[in-house]
């Protein structure tokens, strides 16, 4: 497992990747060519992956992301050290916090 700020990145075995992911739409890269895992609403900073790969958003209110890195990649952020990820599949989970009566994604 890897963590960068409020983003948790968990390796997923290829055989555990849901079959619908092959045909699911991919997230677009930002203007800098990065796959954005989480964008800071306040700061504008981003937890993002540089390098070749695909990002698929799963349905649901907290829609975990599935990240595929065929040759590995790096997770970068303006305020954190970069993290090198080996090739493979990953589930990207945003940290959540309890707010009386609900749960929300942690805002950066």
Order of alpha helices (4+ residues) and beta strands (2+ residues): beta-beta-beta-beta-beta-beta-beta-beta-beta-beta-beta
